[in-house]
Amino acid sequence: MSTPTILDTIIAHKRREVAERQSLVPAKLLEQSLHFGSQPLSLCKYLQRDDLSGIIAEFKRKSPSKGVINAHAPVERTTLGYMQAGASALSVLTDTEFFGGKNEDLTIARRFNFCPILRKDFVVDEYQILEAKSLGADAVLLIAAVLSGEEVLRLGRLAKSLGLEVLLEIHSAQELDAALHPDAVSLVGVNNRNLHDFSVSLDTSGELARLIPAEYVKVTESGLRTAADIEALRAVGYRGFLIGETFMRHSRPEKACAALVQQLRATEAVTLL
Ligand SMILES: O=P(O)(O)OC[C@@H](O)[C@@H](O)c1c[nH]c2ccccc12
């Protein structure tokens, strides 16, 4: 048998964690959350607004590839600062074991912000979709590398029935073919990071852009650092730019976000001349 990759380890752990949580807080209880009565915001719509940057700013304390990135930034100040800086939306990692996040980070971000929030986790079970809704998320991530086409359809339909938008994450043309269901998916995210070996290349987004049908909002994820990175990928059709480490590396991540938005505005001003 081949040695398990980090992704295999994360998924095995996630299945155990979900089973445990489910026995502690049954789905019926989640459904009593006030958020079940509220109308989510559309991530697609926010990313298509001309007055916003398209940046989805991520709150991420650590990762298996980078170790601890930022152990101290408070979720309130950081997420509110991201939005004040001109981000279009937020991504909050709720995985604890590998990314140092928690569900409470999302509920706090929800309380402080009036923008779409993506719940970033490794979804393997319907329970996690109900959980995302109960925490106040507007969108969920489904990762093609860990789900069959049939699972994407089933989980995506449930998300849609609750008003949540689905961002389908892919890393190859094969994953796109296997998992893209118009019934279940609204946005396609190309992860520039290979989740098996952690190598990062923005060319992945460059190459896959033309394969994604026009009706899906295109998002590019991971390894984005500069205004030039964003502008190059905007030019080939991307409308969402998911950025974590570039911001979280700073002691004040929201200031790094503001600096990038400034750079983008400056580049735009030059293009408009
Ligand atoms: O920190 P970066 O390189 O800007 O990447 C952000 C985001 O794309 C990354 O955190 C991510 C993309 N897909 C994921 C799936 C699970 C956990 C994390 C991720």
Ligand as a Chemical Component Dictionary entry (heavy atoms), coordinates in Angstrom:
data_LIG
# 
_chem_comp.id                   LIG 
_chem_comp.type                 NON-POLYMER 
_chem_comp.pdbx_formal_charge   0 
_chem_comp.three_letter_code    LIG 
# 
loop_
_chem_comp_atom.comp_id 
_chem_comp_atom.atom_id 
_chem_comp_atom.alt_atom_id 
_chem_comp_atom.type_symbol 
_chem_comp_atom.charge 
_chem_comp_atom.model_Cartn_x 
_chem_comp_atom.model_Cartn_y 
_chem_comp_atom.model_Cartn_z 
_chem_comp_atom.pdbx_ordinal 
LIG O1  O1  O 0 -2.525 30.976 2.224  1  
LIG P1  P1  P 0 -2.706 31.012 0.741  2  
LIG O2  O2  O 0 -1.573 30.404 -0.001 3  
LIG O3  O3  O 0 -3.049 32.395 0.263  4  
LIG O4  O4  O 0 -3.972 30.070 0.412  5  
LIG C1  C1  C 0 -5.290 30.393 0.843  6  
LIG C2  C2  C 0 -6.265 29.252 0.519  7  
LIG O5  O5  O 0 -6.318 29.108 -0.873 8  
LIG C3  C3  C 0 -5.825 27.943 1.179  9  
LIG O6  O6  O 0 -5.861 28.147 2.557  10 
LIG C4  C4  C 0 -6.706 26.750 0.806  11 
LIG C5  C5  C 0 -7.207 26.484 -0.407 12 
LIG N1  N1  N 0 -7.961 25.344 -0.396 13 
LIG C6  C6  C 0 -7.931 24.853 0.853  14 
LIG C7  C7  C 0 -8.577 23.729 1.377  15 
LIG C8  C8  C 0 -8.438 23.498 2.709  16 
LIG C9  C9  C 0 -7.641 24.309 3.538  17 
LIG C10 C10 C 0 -7.017 25.442 3.020  18 
LIG C11 C11 C 0 -7.159 25.719 1.678  19 
# 
loop_
_chem_comp_bond.comp_id 
_chem_comp_bond.atom_id_1 
_chem_comp_bond.atom_id_2 
_chem_comp_bond.value_order 
_chem_comp_bond.pdbx_ordinal 
LIG O1  P1  DOUB 1  
LIG P1  O2  SING 2  
LIG P1  O3  SING 3  
LIG P1  O4  SING 4  
LIG O4  C1  SING 5  
LIG C1  C2  SING 6  
LIG C2  O5  SING 7  
LIG C2  C3  SING 8  
LIG C3  O6  SING 9  
LIG C3  C4  SING 10 
LIG C4  C5  DOUB 11 
LIG C4  C11 SING 12 
LIG C5  N1  SING 13 
LIG N1  C6  SING 14 
LIG C6  C7  SING 15 
LIG C6  C11 DOUB 16 
LIG C7  C8  DOUB 17 
LIG C8  C9  SING 18 
LIG C9  C10 DOUB 19 
LIG C10 C11 SING 20 
# 
